[in-house]
């Protein structure tokens, strides 16, 4: 530091706090640049046996020797803490030194305690600034971090300042090997830890960012969606089982609105209102991001709402549509895919991809409009779907290029 502060250590007694046994408590006084901080060393002494000028007990009996031994230990701890604060180039103060020697700093500024504080604050804002699902993901990340501490460090917690590149590398290995997570899932958990670390840095609990040399990368994932042919095949399929008919309809509703499973479960009649064009619009806040989605109600979506307006589940829950649990929906969708002849894994979230590609982008809706309807915070998220559409166009056109290639037999025959 540029200017080393003045520093003094004194042990003294407080006669004003004399106890019933006539002894007085011993205090440590730390003075930094004239500012005093006092701390009880949790020992008492007979006032007649205290040497104020020496700052220790008189005599060599067992009691005095024990008190003086403790004073020497505390004196050494104070000097060590003072030096550490200077070496760390942080603000030096009496309370900072007391925190170090009392162990309060170690208990407070630890990874698990900081993680719990972060998650607690996030939980208090769930439903406002954060979706409940986001809070759950951070709680899951905390459990993973606790497992890593047990497996790699044989500890239940570590000081924040002990975090380093190796810890993050161990977390990467644990998630991939022990938990069997794929690359993107691993990176998402590590990004959650990174956010907690920045939470600590912003509050001056940590100075050095252990993530400086660690790069979190997300690999682009192929997003499946229903082609127009597959979507029509699904819509026109006749099911004799009512539950499959219902699940298919809710899935198709998502294909024509772009709403996720969780957003559909919370829809009610109050989410439908007239737009400036006189048409019905769905207006809702996305549970995942909290952003508003405004989607014009297309005829097929309106048809499905009208079909189920008198359904018992709708009347009981006051929702816009009847809907099973996400697990059941995806289970029934696999059955539907088999019956319909769709040869890839059909999940509910695939409907949202279908809305972004087959229903909107492929029909000339601008990427900005699609992004707004999907409730994306960043248009780059929507651009992933645009790349999918471009790839499909490229694949389709490559067939056309082959057909009209000068070397094709059909073209020669045409001449």
N, C-alpha and C positions, 0 to 999 in steps of 0.2 A: 504494500500500500504506500501511497505517496508520503503520508505523515503518520508515524506510529503514535498512537494515543498514550497519554500518561496512564499508568496502571499501578494500583496498590491493593495489597491483601492485608486484612486485619481480622484477628479473632478477638471477640470481646463478649462480655456478659451483659445481661439486662437485669439490673437489680429491681426494676419496676415490675418485673414478672416473676418475682420470687414465689416458689411453690410452697405447699404445705409442709414439706420436709425441710424447708429453709434453704434448699438449693436454688440456683438460678440457671436459666438456659444459656447455652453458648451459641453465639452467632458468628457466621462468616460475613465479613463486609468486603465487597469488591468495589473499588472506585476506578471508574474509567472517565478520564477528562473531567474530573470533579463530580461526576454523577455516581451516587452510591446505590448499591443493590445489596440487600441483606438476605441471608439464607440460614435457617436454623439447621445446625448439624445434628440435631436430635440427641444431644447429650446435655447433662446438667452437672454443676459443680458447686461445692461449698464455697461461698464468696470469699471466705477467709483463706482458702487454698488456691485462689486465682491470682496470677501475676499479670496485671494489665499491661505493663510495659513490655513483657516478653510475649504476651498473647498465648499463654499456656498455663497449665496447672503447676503449682509448686509441689515439691517433694518427689519421692521415688517409690511411694507405695503402689500397690497394684492398680488402684483406682486412678491415681494421677498418671501412671505410666500408660494405662489403657487410653485415657483421654488424650494425652500428648501424642500417642501413636496414631490415633485417628486424625488429629489435627495435621500431623505431618503428611498423612496419606491424602487428605483433602487439599492441602497446600500444593502438593505435587500435581494433583488432578487439575487444579485451577490453572497452574502454570502451563500444563500440557494443552488444556483447552484453549487458553489464550494464544499459544503458538499455532495451534491448528487453525484458528480463525484468521490469524495473520497469513498463514500459508495459503489458505483457501481464498484470500482476498475478498472476504465478506465483511459486512459491518460488524465491528467489535462492540459488544455491550455487556453489561453485567448479566441481564437476563439470558443472553445467548450462552454465556459461560455456565450459568446455573443450569440451563437446559442440558448442556453437555455432561456436566459432572453428575447430575441427578438421574440421567438416563431418560429424561422425558423426550429429548430430541430423537433418540433412537426409536422410542416407542411411537412417536408421532409421525416422523418422516420415513415411513417404511412403505414398501411396495403394496402390501395387502391392505394396510390401513388407508393409504391414499386411494387405492382402487375402490375400496368400500365407500369412502367419502364421495368419490366421483359418481359411483352407481346410485348412492342415496340421493344425491342432488338431481341426477337424471330421473330417478324414479318419482321424485316430488313434482317433476315437470312433465310426467307421462300424460299423454292426451292433449298436451298444450304445445310444447316445443319438441317432444319426442313421441314416437309411436310406442305402444306397449311392447310390440315385438322387438323394437330396438333395445329396450331396457332388458328384455329377456336375453338377447344376444350378448350384452355386456356382462350379465350375470353368468352366462355360460363361459365367457372368456375368463372371468375371474376364477371359476372352478378349474379351468385348464391351467392357469398360472399357478394355482395352489398345488395341482398335481405335479407340475414341473419342479416346483420348489422341493417337493417330497422326493421325487425320482432322481433329480440331478444334484440337489444341494443338501438333502437330508435336513431340511429346515421348513418351518411353517411360515416364515417371513424373512425378508432381508432389507437392510437400509436402502433407500432409493439411490444413494451415491454408489452402491455396489453394483448397480445395473451397468452392463457393458455389452459390447457386440456379441460376446460369447453367450450371454443369456438369451439374446434374440435368436442366435443360431440354434441354441438348444430347444427353444420354443418351436422353431421351424421343423427341427428333426422330430420332436415329440408329436406334433400335429400330423406330420406325414407318415411316420412309422408306427407310433403307438396308437394314434387315433384313426389312421387310415384316411385322412382328409386329402382331397385333391389340391392342386396348386392354388386355385382361386379361393377356395375355402380357407386354406392355410393363410393366405395373404390377408383375407378379411379379418381373421382373428388377430393377426399381428398388427394390422392397422388399428384395431380396437385398443390394443396395448399402447400403440403409439399415441393415440388420442389421450390416454390416461397419463402418459409421460409428459405430454405437452400441458395437460391440466396441472401437473406438479410444477413444471417450469414456469408457467404463468403466475403461479402463487409463490414463487421464490423458494420452493421446497427442494428444487434440484437445479443445478447450474449447467451441467454438461449433458447434452442430448445423446444418449447411446445409439440413436437411430441415424446419426450423421452419415455413417458409412454403409448402412443397410438400405437396400432399395426394395420397395414393395412394388411388385409388378403383377398386373392382372392379364392373363391370357384371354384372347378373344375366343368366345365360345360360340359354336354354331347354334343358331336359334331356329328350331323347327317351327313350322306353322302350316296350317292347312291351305292347300291350293284352292282355287275357286271350284275346281272339279270335286275335290274331297269335301269341301264345305257344303256344296249342293247335295252330294251323296249323303252326308250326315243329316242334313235338314230334311231330306225326302225319305229317309229310312223309317219304316213302320215298325214299332216295337209293341209286342203284346204285353210286356211287363210294364206296369205304370211307373215304377221307380226309375227304370231306364229311360222312359219317355221324359220324365221330369228332369233327370240329370242332363240329358241331351239338350233340353230346352234352355236350362240355366247356362250351360256351356255356350250355346249359340247366342244367348243374350250377351254374354261376355265378349263373344266374337264381334258383335255389332255395337258394343259400347266401350270396349277396352278396359272395363273395370275389373280389378282383381277380385279374388274370392272374398277376402276380408271386407272390401269396400261394398260388395253386393250384399253381404250379410247385414250391413247396417242401413241399407237403403229403406226409405219409407216414402209415402206419398208426398211428404213435405219436401223431398229432394227433387220433385218435378215442378217446374215453373215455366211460364211463357217467356220466350225470348223476345228480343226486339224485332225479330222477323215474324212473330206471331206463332211460331212452332213451339212444341214442347221440348224442353231441355232438361237434362239431368245435371244438377249442380251439387257437388259434394266435395268434401275435403279428403284427400287420400290419407289413409291411416298410416302408411309407411313413411311418407315425407311431410304430411301436413299441408301440402300444396293443394290449391283448389283445382278441380277438374270440372269443365263445362262441356257437356257432350250433347249434341242434338239427338233427339230420340228418333232413330230410324224406324221405318214401318215394321221391320221384323222384330225389333226390340219391343215396340208398342204392342204388337200382336201377342208376344209372350206374356207381357204384363197383364193384358186383358184376359188371357187364357187362365191365369192363376189368381185372379182378383178375389175369388170366393173360396180359395183353397183353405182348409182348416188351419194350416200352419201360418198362413198370412193373417187370418182373422185373430188367432191366438196371440201372435207375437207383434202384430202391427207392422210387419215388414212388407216390402214391396213384392217380394217373391219368396216361395218356400225353398229352403236349401238345407241339405244335409251337412254333416261335418266334412271338413276338407279331406280327411282320410277316406271317408266313405265315397265322396264324390270322385276322387282319383281311382279308387278301387272299381267303381261302376264304370268309369270312363275306359278302363282297360277292357272290360267286358264289351262295351259299346264299340270300341275299335275293332275287336275281333269279329263282331257281328256285322260291322259295316265294311270290313275289308280294308281298313286303314292299317298300313304295315309298319307303323312306328309308334313309340310310346306316347299315348294320348294323356296328357295331364291338364289340369284346369288352367294353369298359367299359360299353356300354349294358346289358349283362346285370346289372351291379350296380345300375343305375338301376331296372331292371325288378323286382329283388328288393325294393328300397326302396318301390316304388309298387304295382305290380300284385299282387305276391305277399304283401306284408305290410301296408302302410298301408291299402290298399283292402279288406283282409280283417279290419280291426279291431284289428290289432296296434298297441299304443301307440307313440308317437313315441320315448319314452324307451327302450323295448325295442329298437326298430329301430336307434336310435343306438348302443346297446351292441353289437348284433350286427355293425353295420358298422364298429365300432372307431373311431368319430368321437371326437375329443378334445373337441369343442364341439357341443352339441345344435343350435346355430344352423346348422351344416352340414347336419344332417338336416332341419331345417325347410324347406330349399329343396325337398325332395321332397314335403313336406306341402303346400306351395303349389301344386306341380304337380298333386297329387291334387285339391285344392280347385278348381283351375281346370277340371279335367276334369269334376268334379261340376257346377260352375257351367254349363259348356257343355252338358252333358247335360240339366240341369234347365231351361235356357233354351228348349230344344225343347219340353219339357213345358209350360212357361208359355205358349208360343205356341199350343200345341194347345188349351189350356183358356182362352185369352183370350176375353172376352165378344164380341169382334168376329169370331171365327173362324166360318167357315161351318159346320163340323162341329158346333159347339156349338149353333148356331141350329137345325140340323136335329135335334139331340138333343132340343130342347124340343118 
